[in-house]
Amino acid sequence: MTTPMHAVPRRHWAQINEASFIAGMRFLCWVCRTFGRWPFRLLLYPVLAWYVLTQPAARAASSDYLRRVRAFGSLASINPGLPGVMRHFAAFAECILDKMLLWGGQADLDDIDFFGEKQIDDDIARQRGGLMICSHFGNLELCRVLARQRAGMKLTVLVHTKHARKFNQLLAQLDPESQLNLLQVTEMSPATAMLLNERVARGEFVVIAGDRVPVTSGTRTCQACFMGAPAAFPVGPYVLASLLQCPVYMLFSMRSGRRSEIHFERLRDAIRLPRKGREQAFAELAQDYAARLEHFCLRAPFQWFNFYAFWRLPDMETTDASR
């Protein structure tokens, strides 16, 4: 049931299209709205069982990740077999549900705890923009919704959503404004860099993911130790930060019991890349980011949602992904 990684065909994460369970999630969202979360959970597992059985690559990636978390964090409670994989996908489904409820206006935004927000508030007060490096951990949509309610906070989220058209269309149906602060980026062009520089100069924040290698070929990645083994991380966030010359934050969102947490952590006041030793500079930045991602993954192991062969380093696919 948990197919070994070497037996699964290798694909870039952006080539992994949506499964048809988006229609099932639409139905389950209706169930949650009408009857509550527990009936939703009762109906969820048959949907998950079908998905896990029919998606060997995602199943193997989940099992591999859980095995590494269990060994690295000495977390004996983590089961990398089928029960753990089902639990991992259940957390992913709950995250999708939370996104739908958020954009449908049915989420309680009072059950949120903020950490490190004073630095962000100070930057907003001074109209000083910045770059936020997020991850596929927890629910980033929560931050986007809150940004609409937080005076002076404007976000531009760089995304690669071509592999998730159906789900993004679903969010747009729930709330057309869910698409307003997304910027589709496959590769970082000079025109895009100039546009982002203008927004940061106006005191806005740019959000880019730091835990997926890029979509296009021909650009670089670097290696960082993550869960006790080397993995490929994009250098794009740090190149962009060096162009924008602004404060760089790490952004993590997670669920803790019935409440949600949003963490802002300053990575650097600014990033200036040296002419010599750039590769070492990239590696140090990626390692600092990976260490904090590792910290949160150990706190909530089932809330990291990268269902592809994250630790495979065959030819170091040198590309930069935004989301």
Summary of the structure (lengths in Angstrom):
residues: 323
radius of gyration: 19.1
end to end distance: 28.9
largest distance: 60.4
contacts: 1037
relative contact order: 0.17
helix: 49%
strand: 17%
